[in-house]
Amino acid sequence: MTPEPIPFNRPYATGAELAAIREAIDNGHLSAGGPFTRRCTAWLERQMGCTKALLTHSGTGALELAALLANVGPGDEVIMPSFTFVSTANAFVLRGAVPVFVDIRSDTLNLDETLIEDAITPRTKAVVPVHYAGVGCEMHAVMDVAGRHGALVIEDASHSLRATYRGRPLGSIGDLGILSFHETKNVHCGEGGVLLVRDPAWVGRAEVAHEKGTDRSRFLRGEVDKYTWSDLGSSYAPSEVNAAYLWVQLEASERISRERMQIWRRYHEALAPLEARGVLRRPTVPKDRQHQGHIYYVLVESLEARNALIGGLERRGVNAVFHYVPLHSSPAGQRYGRAHGDLRVTQSASDRLVRLPLWVGMTETDVERVVEAVSDVLEEAAASLAI
Ligand SMILES: *Cc1c(COP(=O)(O)O)cnc(C)c1O
């Protein structure tokens, strides 16, 4: 009997979500800003150590809000990796800005901090580090170079709830940070996100932009007696139904991280012999960074080996996927962005990376099956080369 295929991802539910959604319905407040939204934002502000957390309908929405607050306009430049999700760039392009794509480090696959300075021009308004797989970027260097050139730092911490860099939560280090609660992320509500504001001076504008350009937040606190259109903004907040689902997940987030880390470590140990024999490379996590098992990936020899591995795993009932077609080589990236340098590491990582299944509820046997399948496919490939 062939066992059930192992999916790449299975959106997690603790089992308590439905009762929370029921409670939201019984509260008679389903639009944004109700009791569940308040619990989520208070939790996030405490956990992240930031001044203000504003829930959004997606990580993409949070990035758009950050781009709006950063006041980037036509012709302004924003430095970011090309090895990231489209929304990192799209959010700024919507404001007329030009993404300037810089290469990544070959160890963490994060923005190469040594290349930032050379990409800076008088039009550079912001640097957007993306913490791939919840492993932090070289934040001291990023903050230093941005600070010296008067550029903002906006962290795309979509992968990174509960991950830290030298003890500090990712997403709380730059001027602004965002997290995603999409169903593929560790903690989710189907679609969701949050904008994190560190500097109290930004809070007023952030609240206005988040509330369709009105001062409704101040009105609700009784600080003004009516609310009015006061600046640019849009509708970014999620409904209480989503906030209720998210609240349950935030409360369970420590356990979720722990369980994912267990699976991550199993992969890491079991794949060590294959790395020692030079048939794949495992992820690198610098000692001063804590992650939370968001992604387990391996890097193989070439694009052909990558495709063969994904195909071979599929035939063995294991759904594995690649990650990120580089933005600088995508049609919109070429139209709206600019590559700085040759982005060799980006292209190579994109060609050679395979993400393995990782979700809460995977058993030890599941992990063993994946490891055996990886090992089988790579052995076969090595044998066919030897002939
Ligand atoms: C998931 C993700 C986002 C945001 O995605 P949403 O689906 O809009 O929540 C942004 N950047 C990166 C790097 C991501 O992985």
The ligand as an SDF file (V2000), in Angstrom:
LIG
                    3D

 15 15  0  0  0  0  0  0  0  0999 V2000
    4.1700   36.1600    2.8400 C   0  0  0  0  0  0  0  0  0  0  0  0
    5.0700   37.2810    2.4880 C   0  0  0  0  0  0  0  0  0  0  0  0
    4.6110   38.6110    2.3240 C   0  0  0  0  0  0  0  0  0  0  0  0
    3.1940   39.0360    2.4990 C   0  0  0  0  0  0  0  0  0  0  0  0
    2.2780   38.1780    2.0380 O   0  0  0  0  0  0  0  0  0  0  0  0
    0.7130   38.2590    2.3070 P   0  0  0  0  0  0  0  0  0  0  0  0
    0.2520   37.0240    1.6280 O   0  0  0  0  0  0  0  0  0  0  0  0
    0.2160   39.5080    1.6650 O   0  0  0  0  0  0  0  0  0  0  0  0
    0.4610   38.2510    3.7800 O   0  0  0  0  0  0  0  0  0  0  0  0
    5.5530   39.5960    2.0560 C   0  0  0  0  0  0  0  0  0  0  0  0
    6.8550   39.3250    1.9580 N   0  0  0  0  0  0  0  0  0  0  0  0
    7.3280   38.0770    2.1110 C   0  0  0  0  0  0  0  0  0  0  0  0
    8.7990   37.8500    2.0470 C   0  0  0  0  0  0  0  0  0  0  0  0
    6.4570   37.0140    2.3600 C   0  0  0  0  0  0  0  0  0  0  0  0
    6.9450   35.7640    2.4820 O   0  0  0  0  0  0  0  0  0  0  0  0
  1  2  1  0
  2  3  1  0
  2 14  2  0
  3  4  1  0
  3 10  2  0
  4  5  1  0
  5  6  1  0
  6  7  2  0
  6  8  1  0
  6  9  1  0
 10 11  1  0
 11 12  2  0
 12 13  1  0
 12 14  1  0
 14 15  1  0
M  END
$$$$
